[in-house]
Each structure stands twice: as structure tokens, then as C-alpha cells.
Amino acid sequence: MILEIRAVPPFMKNGFVLGCETTREGVLIDPGDDVDLLLAAVDQHSLEIGAILLTHAHLDHVTGVAAATRALEAPVWLHKADNVLYEAVVQQGLMFGLKVEPQPPVDHFYEEGHPLRFGRYEITVFHTPGHCPGGVCLAVNGDSRTDAPTELRTLIVGDTLFEGSIGRTDLPGGDLETLLRSIREVLFRFPDDSPVYSGHGAVTTIGRERRSNPFLR
């Protein structure tokens, strides 16, 4: 699988490009201020982007949606519980002293049990609230033509779980107990060697966080 990560100041938020190396179909995840670099990665790999997927709607994860939709003409997906945050992105910016343009409306809300596909890969969406009401984990299966176990997924977890830390819960809609439950009951169901790509910082694994994350002991 093609997987490209980009992050820029001031938030150093990770945005992602995922692509199928055979069909050149792909998805764009969480375009923020890094959107130009993400679009360059799309061009570099000659990908046809079929969807813009949002792990949640805090402003650092959505400020590039408008530019991405203009360039790619791809539909935007979000969990319905975060649509209020998404529609208030201008007001979110004001909280940080930033001028943020309004973003285009969401085209689709995630539906439980309805996977998304790009090429030979499939994404299953898991609701993981706590950092915000509509946070999700995007679990990407392996190449279906390999012998890799189907339960092993590449996990794009937004700001739910970080290397050695967890998402903040002091923003509107955040709740610590809900976040911890999402991690323990959803993310920790995956095998220990499942790679975890967070919204900020380095890649980690489920096993590493299960064993050593100080917030989860």
C-alpha cells in the first residue's frame, strides 16, 4: 500500500495519502494546512482520489478540505456527530486567533458496517469518541491477495491515541472516560503488531501502547 504522511506548522498535524499500488486508486485523509504537500504526493504517485476522509472535525484536520475538493472533486466523509464542529470551523479558528475559510459541506456521513474501498484495499470505520463526539478510527486491511491475517489492520486513529499519550479532552465535546473506553474497547481489540498512525507525532503500535502508555495502565 502507498502511504504518505505530511505535517506542517503550526499544528504539525499528520495528513495522509493512501493508495493502491496496482489500480492507483486512493484516499486523502485529514487535509489541513498540509494540503498542498498532500496534493503533491497524490500527483507524485499518479493517484485517482475517490474520497476525502476525516477522522474528526477539529480545525487542524479540516482547514485544507476546500482546497482538496477544488483540486480533486472528491466527496468528503465525516462522522455525523462531528458535523456541528465542522460547520463551526471559522469559529474554531477564532479561538486560536486564526482566520479560517468556511469549508464545503460534508457529502457523506460514515455508516457502520459499510466499508470504503480503494483498489484492493478496504477501510472499516470505527467510532471512537472522547477526544470529540465524532472521532473515528480508519482501519485499513492488508492486500487481499496476500496471506496476511485479515485481523491485522493499518490504523489511522486521528487524535484518539498517540505514542505514549492520548488525545486531549478539554475541548468542547471531549470526555476522558469516553476516550479511555474507546481506546480500550475499540483500538485495543486489534493485534499488538497493528501499526497506529496518529494525528500528531510518530507511528506506534497497539502492543507498545498497551504495554507502556502511562495513561492506559
HELIX and SHEET records of a PDB file:
HELIX    1   1 VAL A   35  GLN A   44  1                                  10    
HELIX    2   2 LEU A   59  HIS A   61  5                                   3    
HELIX    3   3 VAL A   65  LEU A   72  1                                   8    
HELIX    4   4 LYS A   80  ASP A   82  5                                   3    
HELIX    5   5 ASN A   83  GLU A   87  1                                   5    
HELIX    6   6 VAL A   89  MET A   95  1                                   7    
HELIX    7   7 LEU A  176  GLU A  185  1                                  10    
HELIX    8   8 LEU A  187  ARG A  189  5                                   3    
HELIX    9   9 ILE A  206  SER A  212  1                                   7    
HELIX   10  10 PRO A  214  LEU A  216  5                                   3    
SHEET    1   A 6 ILE A   2  ARG A   6  0                                        
SHEET    2   A 6 GLY A  15  GLY A  19 -1                                        
SHEET    3   A 6 GLU A  25  ILE A  29 -1                                        
SHEET    4   A 6 GLU A  48  LEU A  53  1                                        
SHEET    5   A 6 VAL A  76  LEU A  78  1                                        
SHEET    6   A 6 HIS A 108  PHE A 109  1                                        
SHEET    1   B 6 LEU A 116  PHE A 118  0                                        
SHEET    2   B 6 TYR A 121  HIS A 127 -1                                        
SHEET    3   B 6 VAL A 136  ASN A 141 -1                                        
SHEET    4   B 6 ARG A 153  GLY A 158 -1                                        
SHEET    5   B 6 PRO A 195  SER A 198  1                                        
SHEET    6   B 6 THR A 204  THR A 205 -1                                        
SHEET    1   C 2 LEU A 161  PHE A 162  0                                        
SHEET    2   C 2 SER A 165  ILE A 166 -1                                        
END                                                                             
